[in-house]
């Protein structure tokens, strides 16, 4: 999962996940989509406060994007969040992915802001 996140999310920005990032993830719900033993995509669900969970680090192998893997990951994350008592999912979405998340029912809730050197938008969805 670290390798996929580095490849898709960090390397294009000239960054890599550090040990502190990886250690922090151990307290969260790590979700993966697999075919046999191959990781196709992943995301992280963070236990939030006041009924809101946070979706982070969504990554799907480049050659598999557009094939429904991201949709399946989000739907699974939403089910986990709902079953855990959350009524909303929030995320800081990369501006380049806003259209994808809008198709999944998420709505922009902020003006664009910079995070890890690229534009992001806060998005939320009631689940």
N, C-alpha and C positions, 0 to 999 in steps of 0.2 A: 504494500500500500504506500509506503514511503517512497519507493522507487517511482510508482505511477504518479503520485502527487508532485514529486520533483520534476519528472519529465513533462507533464502537462501544465502545471501551474507555476512552478518556480523557475525552471531552466530558461524559458522564453524571456524572463525578466532579469536574467543574470544572477539568480539567487538559488539557494538550496535550503531545505529544511535543516534546522540546527537541533542539537540534542535537547534543548529546552522546549522547542516546539513538540518534539516527539514525546517527551516525558509528560507534557501537559495533556496530550491526546489520550493517555492511559485512563483518564478520569471520564472520558466521553464514550458515546456509543459509536463504534466503528462499523460501517456498513459496506459490504462488498458484493459485487455482481460477478459470478464466476461461470465459466464453461469448463467442465472437467476441473483441472487444477489451475487454470489460467484466470488471473484477475482481469476483468474487462473494464470495470469502473468502480468508483468508491465515493463515499461521502462520510461526513461526520455529523452526528446529532449531539448537540450540547444541551444538557439539562439547564433550562433557563429559570427565570423567576416569574411569578405572577401569571402563570398559565401560558407562557411563551417559551417554546424550544427554539434553538438556533441551529440552522443548517450551515455547515462549513465545508470547505475543501472538496467540492464536487469535481470529479475528474473522470473522464471516459477516454480510453485509448483513441488517439486521433483517427485511425482508420475505421473505427467503429462508431464514431459520432454520427448522429442522425438515424440510428437503427433501433431506437427505443430503449437503450440501456439507461440513459439518464432519466427518462420518464419512469422506468421501473424502479430505479433507485429512489427517486423522490416519492413515489407512491408508497414504497416500503417504509421510508423514513416517516412519512405522514401517518401511516398505520401505527408504527411504534410510538410516535409522539401522542397520538390520540389514545392509544391503549395505556399510556403512562399518565394520562390525565391532563395533557396539554390541549388547549383550544386554539392555539395559534403557532405558526412557525414564522420566524424572521430570519433574514440573511442579509449580508452585505454582498450583493451580486455585482460581478464585473459588468461594466456597461455593455460590453460586447455580448453578454449572455442574457440581458434583460428580456429580449423577445422570447427566448426559450422559456424563461420563468413565467412570463405573462401568459403563454399558452397553457401553463400548468396551473393557472389561477392566482398567481402572485401579483400583487399590485405595488408599484413604486410608492414609497412613503417619504422620500427625501429628494433634495436636489443632488446632483452628482457631487461626489467628494473623492479626494485622492486617498488611496490605501495601497500599500506596496507599489507605489510609483505609477499606478494606473487608475482611471476613473471607476468608481463603484456607485451603486445606488442601494439604499436600504429598501428592502421589499418584504412584504408580509402577506400571509394567507391565513384565514380562519379555517380550522379543520374540524 
